[in-house]
Amino acid sequence: MQTRLTQLLGIRYPIIQGALQWLARAPLAGAVSAAGGLGIINAKSFTEPEDLRAEIAAVRAITDRPFAVNISMLPELAGPDPVQQWVEVCLSERVPVVETAGRSPKEFLPALKQAGIKVIHKVPAVRFGLSAQRAGVDAVTLVGFECGGHPGMDGVGSLVLIPRGADQLSVPLIAGGGVADGRGLAAALALGADGVVMGTRFLLAQEVELHPAIRRRLLAADELATTLVMGSLRNNARVLNNAAARECLELEAKGAGIEELRGVIGGGRGLGALRRGDPEDGILALGQGVGLIEEILPAAQIIERTIAQARESLARMQQALA
Ligand SMILES: Cc1cc2nc3c(=O)[nH]c(=O)nc-3n(C[C@H](O)[C@H](O)[C@H](O)COP(=O)(O)O)c2cc1C
């Protein structure tokens, strides 16, 4: 397959794995990249820069294909902002690709570009994509309202957002939000995207270390299993609709501020629940596409099936339109 995205990144298939905080580690990213997609590890999963450096080495031990480091730049809920340190690790390691999200990567672009690092910036609205393009990013990811994680405040789904982006952006465009199989990939290409990012689908890859109880819960989940929290902070997050999410919504309804909400949405509680295998106690980002996922598969098979199914979808479309 050839699109502007495969050409830009030197990858075989236009499929990017979502940056799953704590869960997108080297075994997953390495497997995705080795299978021809773009694997991503997430800087936010590490407290020490040296741990991120070690994880980059672990990806390189699995594959010599391109991979990315995600740098989420949303303001930290607590403690100092670690973004500068993460950028420095990426620069000194000369990682092939950096994916940024959360706020403009403008201040870091000159150094990243000088090091030959490709930068993808992920946003939930075309206007933010346009400003990232003006700042000089190499590609823009647009995530629609279906997506796991942060879909923005506009409430625009991928079916409208992606062609709006394709009309207005000139850099390669990656579509995200609800893409969980080959039908989604074919649709994204039809809407004018050059590739896709799949987060929720890769959360249920064999290489992700996810407690069996959480896996069971997610496999049983349908497209109604998510909800939006943190709207009161003007920072929507699409997450599994569980006890923690409902607790968060109740607090928000009572007018709780960030200090109070931190007890529920703060990373420590979510990570603890993930490790214990308690699907109720922690906030877990999750997209509506979870309803399309029926089994845990190795990352390479997810990619192969997605490509095969996209080709079937395109053949179907050709027949329908002939
Ligand atoms: C469990 C989980 C954790 C995520 N953590 C991050 C993150 O730390 N940084 C980030 O930029 N995106 C994060 N995302 C969003 C994905 O990178 C991607 O944009 C999104 O999952 C795409 O939509 P989809 O879930 O419909 O495939 C996360 C998604 C999930 C499901």
The ligand as a Tripos MOL2 file, in Angstrom:
@<TRIPOS>MOLECULE
LIG
   31    33     1     0     0
SMALL
NO_CHARGES

@<TRIPOS>ATOM
      1 C1         -6.2620    3.1810   27.0920 C.3       1 LIG1
      2 C2         -5.9300    4.3770   26.2340 C.ar      1 LIG1
      3 C3         -4.9450    5.2560   26.6480 C.ar      1 LIG1
      4 C4         -4.5990    6.3540   25.8590 C.ar      1 LIG1
      5 N1         -3.5930    7.1970   26.2660 N.ar      1 LIG1
      6 C5         -3.1980    8.2150   25.4400 C.ar      1 LIG1
      7 C6         -2.1200    9.0770   25.8000 C.ar      1 LIG1
      8 O1         -1.5200    8.9390   26.8700 O.2       1 LIG1
      9 N2         -1.7530   10.0410   24.9330 N.ar      1 LIG1
     10 C7         -2.3920   10.2270   23.7350 C.ar      1 LIG1
     11 O2         -2.0050   11.1250   22.9640 O.2       1 LIG1
     12 N3         -3.4370    9.4650   23.3800 N.ar      1 LIG1
     13 C8         -3.8460    8.4670   24.1950 C.ar      1 LIG1
     14 N4         -4.9030    7.6640   23.8270 N.ar      1 LIG1
     15 C9         -5.6060    7.9510   22.5500 C.3       1 LIG1
     16 C10        -5.0400    7.1360   21.3850 C.3       1 LIG1
     17 O3         -3.6970    7.4260   21.1620 O.3       1 LIG1
     18 C11        -5.8280    7.4040   20.0920 C.3       1 LIG1
     19 O4         -5.7800    8.7750   19.7740 O.3       1 LIG1
     20 C12        -7.2800    6.9710   20.2030 C.3       1 LIG1
     21 O5         -7.3670    5.7710   20.9300 O.3       1 LIG1
     22 C13        -7.8900    6.7990   18.8240 C.3       1 LIG1
     23 O6         -9.2490    6.5060   18.8900 O.3       1 LIG1
     24 P1         -9.8280    5.0050   19.0540 P.3       1 LIG1
     25 O7         -9.6890    4.6870   20.4870 O.co2     1 LIG1
     26 O8        -11.2450    5.1530   18.6110 O.co2     1 LIG1
     27 O9         -9.0280    4.1070   18.1660 O.co2     1 LIG1
     28 C14        -5.2760    6.5750   24.6160 C.ar      1 LIG1
     29 C15        -6.2880    5.6910   24.2160 C.ar      1 LIG1
     30 C16        -6.6260    4.5980   25.0080 C.ar      1 LIG1
     31 C17        -7.7130    3.6680   24.5220 C.3       1 LIG1
@<TRIPOS>BOND
     1     1     2 1
     2     2     3 ar
     3     2    30 ar
     4     3     4 ar
     5     4     5 ar
     6     4    28 ar
     7     5     6 ar
     8     6     7 ar
     9     6    13 1
    10     7     8 2
    11     7     9 ar
    12     9    10 ar
    13    10    11 2
    14    10    12 ar
    15    12    13 ar
    16    13    14 ar
    17    14    15 1
    18    14    28 ar
    19    15    16 1
    20    16    17 1
    21    16    18 1
    22    18    19 1
    23    18    20 1
    24    20    21 1
    25    20    22 1
    26    22    23 1
    27    23    24 1
    28    24    25 2
    29    24    26 1
    30    24    27 1
    31    28    29 ar
    32    29    30 ar
    33    30    31 1
@<TRIPOS>SUBSTRUCTURE
     1 LIG1         1 GROUP 0 **** ****
